[in-house]
Amino acid sequence: MSIFEQRESEIRGYCRVYPVVFDKAFNARQTDENGNEYIDFFAGAGVLNFGHNNERMTQAVIKYIQGNGVTHSLDMHTTAKRDFMERFVKTIMDPRGMDHKMQFMGPTGTNSVEAALKIARRATGRREIIAFTKGFHGMTLGALACTANQAFRGQQAFH
């Protein structure tokens, strides 16, 4: 029995469907511990738009960390967040006449799904949500409620 089977929570899904142990990653490719190469279609659940270990991103992160930049602050205000927001407003929102608020999600995709549910209901005034089969939206109650795949909703998700 591997350490994953022995000690990792049963509330995991992908690794049971794709039993591989990744060792390295660069741009859109991952390599497993046996040297097999895969295209990473997960893309970090959408956070790796530039790929794994993109050289420009890596250098920017190293520079930020070496400058003692704040690396985790939940939803607190930071100078980095302010700089990002000001630049985003100037280059994206203002030229398009957008007057939207920004929301910075928590550390999981489920947080994004929960926020999207709230926004959709508030914006439309509707209560119903469409779900697609074979979709996975997260493991919180709200995300599970809009997941049509029964395998993720029932007790079998935890076995």
Chimera marker file (.cmm) of the C-alpha trace (Angstrom):
<marker_set name="trace">
<marker id="1" x="0.000" y="0.000" z="0.000" r="1" g="1" b="0" radius="0.5"/>
<marker id="2" x="1.436" y="3.388" z="-0.984" r="1" g="1" b="0" radius="0.5"/>
<marker id="3" x="1.630" y="6.375" z="1.346" r="1" g="1" b="0" radius="0.5"/>
<marker id="4" x="-1.134" y="7.960" z="-0.762" r="1" g="1" b="0" radius="0.5"/>
<marker id="5" x="-3.521" y="5.063" z="-0.130" r="1" g="1" b="0" radius="0.5"/>
<marker id="6" x="-2.457" y="4.767" z="3.481" r="1" g="1" b="0" radius="0.5"/>
<marker id="7" x="-2.528" y="8.412" z="4.598" r="1" g="1" b="0" radius="0.5"/>
<marker id="8" x="-4.294" y="10.607" z="2.044" r="1" g="1" b="0" radius="0.5"/>
<marker id="9" x="-7.949" y="11.537" z="2.519" r="1" g="1" b="0" radius="0.5"/>
<marker id="10" x="-10.566" y="9.637" z="0.561" r="1" g="1" b="0" radius="0.5"/>
<marker id="11" x="-12.026" y="12.953" z="-0.623" r="1" g="1" b="0" radius="0.5"/>
<marker id="12" x="-9.874" y="13.002" z="-3.703" r="1" g="1" b="0" radius="0.5"/>
<marker id="13" x="-10.986" y="12.133" z="-7.181" r="1" g="1" b="0" radius="0.5"/>
<marker id="14" x="-8.567" y="12.650" z="-10.025" r="1" g="1" b="0" radius="0.5"/>
<marker id="15" x="-5.750" y="10.549" z="-8.611" r="1" g="1" b="0" radius="0.5"/>
<marker id="16" x="-8.041" y="7.542" z="-8.333" r="1" g="1" b="0" radius="0.5"/>
<marker id="17" x="-9.014" y="7.860" z="-11.996" r="1" g="1" b="0" radius="0.5"/>
<marker id="18" x="-5.492" y="8.689" z="-13.202" r="1" g="1" b="0" radius="0.5"/>
<marker id="19" x="-3.099" y="6.638" z="-11.027" r="1" g="1" b="0" radius="0.5"/>
<marker id="20" x="0.187" y="8.336" z="-11.871" r="1" g="1" b="0" radius="0.5"/>
<marker id="21" x="2.792" y="10.113" z="-9.727" r="1" g="1" b="0" radius="0.5"/>
<marker id="22" x="4.136" y="13.281" z="-11.343" r="1" g="1" b="0" radius="0.5"/>
<marker id="23" x="7.696" y="14.363" z="-10.713" r="1" g="1" b="0" radius="0.5"/>
<marker id="24" x="8.406" y="17.357" z="-12.978" r="1" g="1" b="0" radius="0.5"/>
<marker id="25" x="6.493" y="19.936" z="-14.964" r="1" g="1" b="0" radius="0.5"/>
<marker id="26" x="7.398" y="22.572" z="-17.531" r="1" g="1" b="0" radius="0.5"/>
<marker id="27" x="4.994" y="24.704" z="-19.549" r="1" g="1" b="0" radius="0.5"/>
<marker id="28" x="2.061" y="22.491" z="-20.620" r="1" g="1" b="0" radius="0.5"/>
<marker id="29" x="3.759" y="19.163" z="-19.928" r="1" g="1" b="0" radius="0.5"/>
<marker id="30" x="4.188" y="16.993" z="-16.859" r="1" g="1" b="0" radius="0.5"/>
<marker id="31" x="6.538" y="14.053" z="-16.468" r="1" g="1" b="0" radius="0.5"/>
<marker id="32" x="5.802" y="11.146" z="-14.155" r="1" g="1" b="0" radius="0.5"/>
<marker id="33" x="8.344" y="9.383" z="-11.976" r="1" g="1" b="0" radius="0.5"/>
<marker id="34" x="8.868" y="6.780" z="-14.732" r="1" g="1" b="0" radius="0.5"/>
<marker id="35" x="9.755" y="9.394" z="-17.348" r="1" g="1" b="0" radius="0.5"/>
<marker id="36" x="6.426" y="9.314" z="-19.219" r="1" g="1" b="0" radius="0.5"/>
<marker id="37" x="5.369" y="12.730" z="-20.489" r="1" g="1" b="0" radius="0.5"/>
<marker id="38" x="1.795" y="14.036" z="-20.436" r="1" g="1" b="0" radius="0.5"/>
<marker id="39" x="0.080" y="17.170" z="-21.688" r="1" g="1" b="0" radius="0.5"/>
<marker id="40" x="-1.400" y="18.906" z="-18.659" r="1" g="1" b="0" radius="0.5"/>
<marker id="41" x="-4.980" y="19.625" z="-19.647" r="1" g="1" b="0" radius="0.5"/>
<marker id="42" x="-5.822" y="20.429" z="-16.016" r="1" g="1" b="0" radius="0.5"/>
<marker id="43" x="-3.582" y="23.507" z="-16.232" r="1" g="1" b="0" radius="0.5"/>
<marker id="44" x="-3.690" y="23.817" z="-12.466" r="1" g="1" b="0" radius="0.5"/>
<marker id="45" x="-7.486" y="24.110" z="-12.594" r="1" g="1" b="0" radius="0.5"/>
<marker id="46" x="-7.068" y="27.275" z="-14.625" r="1" g="1" b="0" radius="0.5"/>
<marker id="47" x="-4.332" y="29.008" z="-12.642" r="1" g="1" b="0" radius="0.5"/>
<marker id="48" x="-1.469" y="27.981" z="-14.916" r="1" g="1" b="0" radius="0.5"/>
<marker id="49" x="-2.317" y="30.013" z="-17.995" r="1" g="1" b="0" radius="0.5"/>
<marker id="50" x="1.401" y="30.424" z="-18.671" r="1" g="1" b="0" radius="0.5"/>
<marker id="51" x="2.177" y="26.783" z="-17.887" r="1" g="1" b="0" radius="0.5"/>
<marker id="52" x="4.254" y="25.157" z="-15.188" r="1" g="1" b="0" radius="0.5"/>
<marker id="53" x="7.454" y="26.961" z="-14.259" r="1" g="1" b="0" radius="0.5"/>
<marker id="54" x="7.214" y="29.501" z="-17.068" r="1" g="1" b="0" radius="0.5"/>
<marker id="55" x="10.534" y="31.310" z="-17.077" r="1" g="1" b="0" radius="0.5"/>
<marker id="56" x="9.131" y="34.859" z="-16.931" r="1" g="1" b="0" radius="0.5"/>
<marker id="57" x="6.667" y="33.931" z="-14.183" r="1" g="1" b="0" radius="0.5"/>
<marker id="58" x="9.336" y="32.057" z="-12.224" r="1" g="1" b="0" radius="0.5"/>
<marker id="59" x="11.687" y="35.050" z="-12.296" r="1" g="1" b="0" radius="0.5"/>
<marker id="60" x="8.912" y="37.437" z="-11.231" r="1" g="1" b="0" radius="0.5"/>
<marker id="61" x="7.912" y="35.175" z="-8.323" r="1" g="1" b="0" radius="0.5"/>
<marker id="62" x="11.524" y="34.750" z="-7.184" r="1" g="1" b="0" radius="0.5"/>
<marker id="63" x="12.049" y="38.520" z="-7.281" r="1" g="1" b="0" radius="0.5"/>
<marker id="64" x="8.847" y="39.096" z="-5.294" r="1" g="1" b="0" radius="0.5"/>
<marker id="65" x="9.701" y="36.495" z="-2.638" r="1" g="1" b="0" radius="0.5"/>
<marker id="66" x="13.308" y="37.670" z="-2.318" r="1" g="1" b="0" radius="0.5"/>
<marker id="67" x="11.904" y="41.154" z="-1.710" r="1" g="1" b="0" radius="0.5"/>
<marker id="68" x="9.910" y="39.731" z="1.235" r="1" g="1" b="0" radius="0.5"/>
<marker id="69" x="6.593" y="40.236" z="-0.550" r="1" g="1" b="0" radius="0.5"/>
<marker id="70" x="3.484" y="39.040" z="1.267" r="1" g="1" b="0" radius="0.5"/>
<marker id="71" x="2.821" y="35.494" z="0.057" r="1" g="1" b="0" radius="0.5"/>
<marker id="72" x="-0.496" y="34.825" z="1.806" r="1" g="1" b="0" radius="0.5"/>
<marker id="73" x="-2.933" y="37.247" z="3.355" r="1" g="1" b="0" radius="0.5"/>
<marker id="74" x="-6.381" y="35.719" z="2.772" r="1" g="1" b="0" radius="0.5"/>
<marker id="75" x="-8.484" y="38.710" z="1.726" r="1" g="1" b="0" radius="0.5"/>
<marker id="76" x="-6.440" y="41.370" z="3.538" r="1" g="1" b="0" radius="0.5"/>
<marker id="77" x="-5.122" y="44.410" z="1.677" r="1" g="1" b="0" radius="0.5"/>
<marker id="78" x="-1.517" y="44.299" z="0.466" r="1" g="1" b="0" radius="0.5"/>
<marker id="79" x="0.603" y="46.609" z="-1.653" r="1" g="1" b="0" radius="0.5"/>
<marker id="80" x="0.890" y="43.874" z="-4.308" r="1" g="1" b="0" radius="0.5"/>
<marker id="81" x="-2.887" y="43.521" z="-4.454" r="1" g="1" b="0" radius="0.5"/>
<marker id="82" x="-3.291" y="47.297" z="-4.720" r="1" g="1" b="0" radius="0.5"/>
<marker id="83" x="-0.687" y="47.491" z="-7.501" r="1" g="1" b="0" radius="0.5"/>
<marker id="84" x="-2.421" y="44.686" z="-9.397" r="1" g="1" b="0" radius="0.5"/>
<marker id="85" x="-5.881" y="46.234" z="-8.990" r="1" g="1" b="0" radius="0.5"/>
<marker id="86" x="-4.723" y="49.684" z="-10.094" r="1" g="1" b="0" radius="0.5"/>
<marker id="87" x="-2.992" y="48.273" z="-13.174" r="1" g="1" b="0" radius="0.5"/>
<marker id="88" x="-5.962" y="46.025" z="-14.037" r="1" g="1" b="0" radius="0.5"/>
<marker id="89" x="-8.392" y="48.939" z="-13.782" r="1" g="1" b="0" radius="0.5"/>
<marker id="90" x="-6.136" y="51.157" z="-15.899" r="1" g="1" b="0" radius="0.5"/>
<marker id="91" x="-5.375" y="48.623" z="-18.653" r="1" g="1" b="0" radius="0.5"/>
<marker id="92" x="-8.520" y="46.464" z="-18.782" r="1" g="1" b="0" radius="0.5"/>
<marker id="93" x="-11.519" y="48.048" z="-17.116" r="1" g="1" b="0" radius="0.5"/>
<marker id="94" x="-11.247" y="51.788" z="-17.795" r="1" g="1" b="0" radius="0.5"/>
<marker id="95" x="-10.597" y="51.487" z="-21.558" r="1" g="1" b="0" radius="0.5"/>
<marker id="96" x="-13.746" y="49.372" z="-21.840" r="1" g="1" b="0" radius="0.5"/>
<marker id="97" x="-15.905" y="51.567" z="-19.634" r="1" g="1" b="0" radius="0.5"/>
<marker id="98" x="-16.289" y="48.801" z="-17.041" r="1" g="1" b="0" radius="0.5"/>
<marker id="99" x="-17.322" y="49.786" z="-13.526" r="1" g="1" b="0" radius="0.5"/>
<marker id="100" x="-17.277" y="46.311" z="-11.970" r="1" g="1" b="0" radius="0.5"/>
<marker id="101" x="-16.152" y="45.218" z="-8.522" r="1" g="1" b="0" radius="0.5"/>
<marker id="102" x="-13.390" y="42.633" z="-8.207" r="1" g="1" b="0" radius="0.5"/>
<marker id="103" x="-13.487" y="39.494" z="-6.107" r="1" g="1" b="0" radius="0.5"/>
<marker id="104" x="-10.389" y="37.596" z="-5.138" r="1" g="1" b="0" radius="0.5"/>
<marker id="105" x="-11.162" y="33.935" z="-4.617" r="1" g="1" b="0" radius="0.5"/>
<marker id="106" x="-9.949" y="31.683" z="-1.866" r="1" g="1" b="0" radius="0.5"/>
<marker id="107" x="-7.426" y="28.910" z="-2.322" r="1" g="1" b="0" radius="0.5"/>
<marker id="108" x="-9.754" y="26.413" z="-4.021" r="1" g="1" b="0" radius="0.5"/>
<marker id="109" x="-11.863" y="26.183" z="-7.141" r="1" g="1" b="0" radius="0.5"/>
<marker id="110" x="-14.819" y="25.412" z="-4.920" r="1" g="1" b="0" radius="0.5"/>
<marker id="111" x="-14.604" y="28.957" z="-3.561" r="1" g="1" b="0" radius="0.5"/>
<marker id="112" x="-14.958" y="30.224" z="-7.114" r="1" g="1" b="0" radius="0.5"/>
<marker id="113" x="-17.971" y="27.997" z="-7.744" r="1" g="1" b="0" radius="0.5"/>
<marker id="114" x="-19.641" y="29.150" z="-4.521" r="1" g="1" b="0" radius="0.5"/>
<marker id="115" x="-19.066" y="32.791" z="-5.474" r="1" g="1" b="0" radius="0.5"/>
<marker id="116" x="-20.360" y="32.189" z="-9.014" r="1" g="1" b="0" radius="0.5"/>
<marker id="117" x="-23.541" y="30.620" z="-7.623" r="1" g="1" b="0" radius="0.5"/>
<marker id="118" x="-24.170" y="33.642" z="-5.409" r="1" g="1" b="0" radius="0.5"/>
<marker id="119" x="-23.435" y="36.112" z="-8.204" r="1" g="1" b="0" radius="0.5"/>
<marker id="120" x="-25.630" y="34.264" z="-10.718" r="1" g="1" b="0" radius="0.5"/>
<marker id="121" x="-28.562" y="34.119" z="-8.328" r="1" g="1" b="0" radius="0.5"/>
<marker id="122" x="-28.232" y="37.751" z="-7.337" r="1" g="1" b="0" radius="0.5"/>
<marker id="123" x="-27.795" y="39.008" z="-10.898" r="1" g="1" b="0" radius="0.5"/>
<marker id="124" x="-30.700" y="37.021" z="-12.347" r="1" g="1" b="0" radius="0.5"/>
<marker id="125" x="-33.016" y="36.747" z="-9.355" r="1" g="1" b="0" radius="0.5"/>
<marker id="126" x="-33.377" y="33.059" z="-10.201" r="1" g="1" b="0" radius="0.5"/>
<marker id="127" x="-32.834" y="30.121" z="-7.852" r="1" g="1" b="0" radius="0.5"/>
<marker id="128" x="-32.251" y="27.292" z="-10.342" r="1" g="1" b="0" radius="0.5"/>
<marker id="129" x="-28.803" y="26.273" z="-11.534" r="1" g="1" b="0" radius="0.5"/>
<marker id="130" x="-28.040" y="24.153" z="-14.591" r="1" g="1" b="0" radius="0.5"/>
<marker id="131" x="-25.588" y="21.304" z="-14.027" r="1" g="1" b="0" radius="0.5"/>
<marker id="132" x="-23.909" y="19.092" z="-16.583" r="1" g="1" b="0" radius="0.5"/>
<marker id="133" x="-23.244" y="15.386" z="-16.284" r="1" g="1" b="0" radius="0.5"/>
<marker id="134" x="-19.644" y="14.354" z="-15.788" r="1" g="1" b="0" radius="0.5"/>
<marker id="135" x="-18.906" y="17.812" z="-14.398" r="1" g="1" b="0" radius="0.5"/>
<marker id="136" x="-17.066" y="18.372" z="-11.145" r="1" g="1" b="0" radius="0.5"/>
<marker id="137" x="-17.454" y="21.646" z="-9.288" r="1" g="1" b="0" radius="0.5"/>
<marker id="138" x="-15.925" y="20.955" z="-5.880" r="1" g="1" b="0" radius="0.5"/>
<marker id="139" x="-16.742" y="19.266" z="-2.597" r="1" g="1" b="0" radius="0.5"/>
<marker id="140" x="-18.548" y="21.988" z="-0.614" r="1" g="1" b="0" radius="0.5"/>
<marker id="141" x="-22.301" y="21.632" z="-0.182" r="1" g="1" b="0" radius="0.5"/>
<marker id="142" x="-23.124" y="24.407" z="-2.665" r="1" g="1" b="0" radius="0.5"/>
<marker id="143" x="-20.790" y="23.022" z="-5.306" r="1" g="1" b="0" radius="0.5"/>
<marker id="144" x="-22.059" y="19.482" z="-4.746" r="1" g="1" b="0" radius="0.5"/>
<marker id="145" x="-25.652" y="20.689" z="-5.020" r="1" g="1" b="0" radius="0.5"/>
<marker id="146" x="-25.010" y="21.790" z="-8.606" r="1" g="1" b="0" radius="0.5"/>
<marker id="147" x="-22.977" y="18.723" z="-9.537" r="1" g="1" b="0" radius="0.5"/>
<marker id="148" x="-25.129" y="16.372" z="-11.595" r="1" g="1" b="0" radius="0.5"/>
<marker id="149" x="-22.661" y="13.506" z="-11.279" r="1" g="1" b="0" radius="0.5"/>
<marker id="150" x="-24.100" y="11.267" z="-8.560" r="1" g="1" b="0" radius="0.5"/>
<marker id="151" x="-20.686" y="9.713" z="-7.918" r="1" g="1" b="0" radius="0.5"/>
<marker id="152" x="-19.539" y="12.981" z="-6.370" r="1" g="1" b="0" radius="0.5"/>
<marker id="153" x="-22.779" y="13.657" z="-4.484" r="1" g="1" b="0" radius="0.5"/>
<marker id="154" x="-23.380" y="10.383" z="-2.676" r="1" g="1" b="0" radius="0.5"/>
<marker id="155" x="-21.533" y="8.379" z="-0.089" r="1" g="1" b="0" radius="0.5"/>
<marker id="156" x="-19.668" y="6.539" z="-2.838" r="1" g="1" b="0" radius="0.5"/>
<marker id="157" x="-17.563" y="9.700" z="-3.259" r="1" g="1" b="0" radius="0.5"/>
<marker id="158" x="-15.918" y="8.868" z="0.060" r="1" g="1" b="0" radius="0.5"/>
<marker id="159" x="-15.074" y="5.210" z="-0.584" r="1" g="1" b="0" radius="0.5"/>
<link id1="1" id2="2" r="1" g="1" b="0" radius="0.2"/>
<link id1="2" id2="3" r="1" g="1" b="0" radius="0.2"/>
<link id1="3" id2="4" r="1" g="1" b="0" radius="0.2"/>
<link id1="4" id2="5" r="1" g="1" b="0" radius="0.2"/>
<link id1="5" id2="6" r="1" g="1" b="0" radius="0.2"/>
<link id1="6" id2="7" r="1" g="1" b="0" radius="0.2"/>
<link id1="7" id2="8" r="1" g="1" b="0" radius="0.2"/>
<link id1="8" id2="9" r="1" g="1" b="0" radius="0.2"/>
<link id1="9" id2="10" r="1" g="1" b="0" radius="0.2"/>
<link id1="10" id2="11" r="1" g="1" b="0" radius="0.2"/>
<link id1="11" id2="12" r="1" g="1" b="0" radius="0.2"/>
<link id1="12" id2="13" r="1" g="1" b="0" radius="0.2"/>
<link id1="13" id2="14" r="1" g="1" b="0" radius="0.2"/>
<link id1="14" id2="15" r="1" g="1" b="0" radius="0.2"/>
<link id1="15" id2="16" r="1" g="1" b="0" radius="0.2"/>
<link id1="16" id2="17" r="1" g="1" b="0" radius="0.2"/>
<link id1="17" id2="18" r="1" g="1" b="0" radius="0.2"/>
<link id1="18" id2="19" r="1" g="1" b="0" radius="0.2"/>
<link id1="19" id2="20" r="1" g="1" b="0" radius="0.2"/>
<link id1="20" id2="21" r="1" g="1" b="0" radius="0.2"/>
<link id1="21" id2="22" r="1" g="1" b="0" radius="0.2"/>
<link id1="22" id2="23" r="1" g="1" b="0" radius="0.2"/>
<link id1="23" id2="24" r="1" g="1" b="0" radius="0.2"/>
<link id1="24" id2="25" r="1" g="1" b="0" radius="0.2"/>
<link id1="25" id2="26" r="1" g="1" b="0" radius="0.2"/>
<link id1="26" id2="27" r="1" g="1" b="0" radius="0.2"/>
<link id1="27" id2="28" r="1" g="1" b="0" radius="0.2"/>
<link id1="28" id2="29" r="1" g="1" b="0" radius="0.2"/>
<link id1="29" id2="30" r="1" g="1" b="0" radius="0.2"/>
<link id1="30" id2="31" r="1" g="1" b="0" radius="0.2"/>
<link id1="31" id2="32" r="1" g="1" b="0" radius="0.2"/>
<link id1="32" id2="33" r="1" g="1" b="0" radius="0.2"/>
<link id1="33" id2="34" r="1" g="1" b="0" radius="0.2"/>
<link id1="34" id2="35" r="1" g="1" b="0" radius="0.2"/>
<link id1="35" id2="36" r="1" g="1" b="0" radius="0.2"/>
<link id1="36" id2="37" r="1" g="1" b="0" radius="0.2"/>
<link id1="37" id2="38" r="1" g="1" b="0" radius="0.2"/>
<link id1="38" id2="39" r="1" g="1" b="0" radius="0.2"/>
<link id1="39" id2="40" r="1" g="1" b="0" radius="0.2"/>
<link id1="40" id2="41" r="1" g="1" b="0" radius="0.2"/>
<link id1="41" id2="42" r="1" g="1" b="0" radius="0.2"/>
<link id1="42" id2="43" r="1" g="1" b="0" radius="0.2"/>
<link id1="43" id2="44" r="1" g="1" b="0" radius="0.2"/>
<link id1="44" id2="45" r="1" g="1" b="0" radius="0.2"/>
<link id1="45" id2="46" r="1" g="1" b="0" radius="0.2"/>
<link id1="46" id2="47" r="1" g="1" b="0" radius="0.2"/>
<link id1="47" id2="48" r="1" g="1" b="0" radius="0.2"/>
<link id1="48" id2="49" r="1" g="1" b="0" radius="0.2"/>
<link id1="49" id2="50" r="1" g="1" b="0" radius="0.2"/>
<link id1="50" id2="51" r="1" g="1" b="0" radius="0.2"/>
<link id1="51" id2="52" r="1" g="1" b="0" radius="0.2"/>
<link id1="52" id2="53" r="1" g="1" b="0" radius="0.2"/>
<link id1="53" id2="54" r="1" g="1" b="0" radius="0.2"/>
<link id1="54" id2="55" r="1" g="1" b="0" radius="0.2"/>
<link id1="55" id2="56" r="1" g="1" b="0" radius="0.2"/>
<link id1="56" id2="57" r="1" g="1" b="0" radius="0.2"/>
<link id1="57" id2="58" r="1" g="1" b="0" radius="0.2"/>
<link id1="58" id2="59" r="1" g="1" b="0" radius="0.2"/>
<link id1="59" id2="60" r="1" g="1" b="0" radius="0.2"/>
<link id1="60" id2="61" r="1" g="1" b="0" radius="0.2"/>
<link id1="61" id2="62" r="1" g="1" b="0" radius="0.2"/>
<link id1="62" id2="63" r="1" g="1" b="0" radius="0.2"/>
<link id1="63" id2="64" r="1" g="1" b="0" radius="0.2"/>
<link id1="64" id2="65" r="1" g="1" b="0" radius="0.2"/>
<link id1="65" id2="66" r="1" g="1" b="0" radius="0.2"/>
<link id1="66" id2="67" r="1" g="1" b="0" radius="0.2"/>
<link id1="67" id2="68" r="1" g="1" b="0" radius="0.2"/>
<link id1="68" id2="69" r="1" g="1" b="0" radius="0.2"/>
<link id1="69" id2="70" r="1" g="1" b="0" radius="0.2"/>
<link id1="70" id2="71" r="1" g="1" b="0" radius="0.2"/>
<link id1="71" id2="72" r="1" g="1" b="0" radius="0.2"/>
<link id1="72" id2="73" r="1" g="1" b="0" radius="0.2"/>
<link id1="73" id2="74" r="1" g="1" b="0" radius="0.2"/>
<link id1="74" id2="75" r="1" g="1" b="0" radius="0.2"/>
<link id1="75" id2="76" r="1" g="1" b="0" radius="0.2"/>
<link id1="76" id2="77" r="1" g="1" b="0" radius="0.2"/>
<link id1="77" id2="78" r="1" g="1" b="0" radius="0.2"/>
<link id1="78" id2="79" r="1" g="1" b="0" radius="0.2"/>
<link id1="79" id2="80" r="1" g="1" b="0" radius="0.2"/>
<link id1="80" id2="81" r="1" g="1" b="0" radius="0.2"/>
<link id1="81" id2="82" r="1" g="1" b="0" radius="0.2"/>
<link id1="82" id2="83" r="1" g="1" b="0" radius="0.2"/>
<link id1="83" id2="84" r="1" g="1" b="0" radius="0.2"/>
<link id1="84" id2="85" r="1" g="1" b="0" radius="0.2"/>
<link id1="85" id2="86" r="1" g="1" b="0" radius="0.2"/>
<link id1="86" id2="87" r="1" g="1" b="0" radius="0.2"/>
<link id1="87" id2="88" r="1" g="1" b="0" radius="0.2"/>
<link id1="88" id2="89" r="1" g="1" b="0" radius="0.2"/>
<link id1="89" id2="90" r="1" g="1" b="0" radius="0.2"/>
<link id1="90" id2="91" r="1" g="1" b="0" radius="0.2"/>
<link id1="91" id2="92" r="1" g="1" b="0" radius="0.2"/>
<link id1="92" id2="93" r="1" g="1" b="0" radius="0.2"/>
<link id1="93" id2="94" r="1" g="1" b="0" radius="0.2"/>
<link id1="94" id2="95" r="1" g="1" b="0" radius="0.2"/>
<link id1="95" id2="96" r="1" g="1" b="0" radius="0.2"/>
<link id1="96" id2="97" r="1" g="1" b="0" radius="0.2"/>
<link id1="97" id2="98" r="1" g="1" b="0" radius="0.2"/>
<link id1="98" id2="99" r="1" g="1" b="0" radius="0.2"/>
<link id1="99" id2="100" r="1" g="1" b="0" radius="0.2"/>
<link id1="100" id2="101" r="1" g="1" b="0" radius="0.2"/>
<link id1="101" id2="102" r="1" g="1" b="0" radius="0.2"/>
<link id1="102" id2="103" r="1" g="1" b="0" radius="0.2"/>
<link id1="103" id2="104" r="1" g="1" b="0" radius="0.2"/>
<link id1="104" id2="105" r="1" g="1" b="0" radius="0.2"/>
<link id1="105" id2="106" r="1" g="1" b="0" radius="0.2"/>
<link id1="106" id2="107" r="1" g="1" b="0" radius="0.2"/>
<link id1="107" id2="108" r="1" g="1" b="0" radius="0.2"/>
<link id1="108" id2="109" r="1" g="1" b="0" radius="0.2"/>
<link id1="109" id2="110" r="1" g="1" b="0" radius="0.2"/>
<link id1="110" id2="111" r="1" g="1" b="0" radius="0.2"/>
<link id1="111" id2="112" r="1" g="1" b="0" radius="0.2"/>
<link id1="112" id2="113" r="1" g="1" b="0" radius="0.2"/>
<link id1="113" id2="114" r="1" g="1" b="0" radius="0.2"/>
<link id1="114" id2="115" r="1" g="1" b="0" radius="0.2"/>
<link id1="115" id2="116" r="1" g="1" b="0" radius="0.2"/>
<link id1="116" id2="117" r="1" g="1" b="0" radius="0.2"/>
<link id1="117" id2="118" r="1" g="1" b="0" radius="0.2"/>
<link id1="118" id2="119" r="1" g="1" b="0" radius="0.2"/>
<link id1="119" id2="120" r="1" g="1" b="0" radius="0.2"/>
<link id1="120" id2="121" r="1" g="1" b="0" radius="0.2"/>
<link id1="121" id2="122" r="1" g="1" b="0" radius="0.2"/>
<link id1="122" id2="123" r="1" g="1" b="0" radius="0.2"/>
<link id1="123" id2="124" r="1" g="1" b="0" radius="0.2"/>
<link id1="124" id2="125" r="1" g="1" b="0" radius="0.2"/>
<link id1="125" id2="126" r="1" g="1" b="0" radius="0.2"/>
<link id1="126" id2="127" r="1" g="1" b="0" radius="0.2"/>
<link id1="127" id2="128" r="1" g="1" b="0" radius="0.2"/>
<link id1="128" id2="129" r="1" g="1" b="0" radius="0.2"/>
<link id1="129" id2="130" r="1" g="1" b="0" radius="0.2"/>
<link id1="130" id2="131" r="1" g="1" b="0" radius="0.2"/>
<link id1="131" id2="132" r="1" g="1" b="0" radius="0.2"/>
<link id1="132" id2="133" r="1" g="1" b="0" radius="0.2"/>
<link id1="133" id2="134" r="1" g="1" b="0" radius="0.2"/>
<link id1="134" id2="135" r="1" g="1" b="0" radius="0.2"/>
<link id1="135" id2="136" r="1" g="1" b="0" radius="0.2"/>
<link id1="136" id2="137" r="1" g="1" b="0" radius="0.2"/>
<link id1="137" id2="138" r="1" g="1" b="0" radius="0.2"/>
<link id1="138" id2="139" r="1" g="1" b="0" radius="0.2"/>
<link id1="139" id2="140" r="1" g="1" b="0" radius="0.2"/>
<link id1="140" id2="141" r="1" g="1" b="0" radius="0.2"/>
<link id1="141" id2="142" r="1" g="1" b="0" radius="0.2"/>
<link id1="142" id2="143" r="1" g="1" b="0" radius="0.2"/>
<link id1="143" id2="144" r="1" g="1" b="0" radius="0.2"/>
<link id1="144" id2="145" r="1" g="1" b="0" radius="0.2"/>
<link id1="145" id2="146" r="1" g="1" b="0" radius="0.2"/>
<link id1="146" id2="147" r="1" g="1" b="0" radius="0.2"/>
<link id1="147" id2="148" r="1" g="1" b="0" radius="0.2"/>
<link id1="148" id2="149" r="1" g="1" b="0" radius="0.2"/>
<link id1="149" id2="150" r="1" g="1" b="0" radius="0.2"/>
<link id1="150" id2="151" r="1" g="1" b="0" radius="0.2"/>
<link id1="151" id2="152" r="1" g="1" b="0" radius="0.2"/>
<link id1="152" id2="153" r="1" g="1" b="0" radius="0.2"/>
<link id1="153" id2="154" r="1" g="1" b="0" radius="0.2"/>
<link id1="154" id2="155" r="1" g="1" b="0" radius="0.2"/>
<link id1="155" id2="156" r="1" g="1" b="0" radius="0.2"/>
<link id1="156" id2="157" r="1" g="1" b="0" radius="0.2"/>
<link id1="157" id2="158" r="1" g="1" b="0" radius="0.2"/>
<link id1="158" id2="159" r="1" g="1" b="0" radius="0.2"/>
</marker_set>
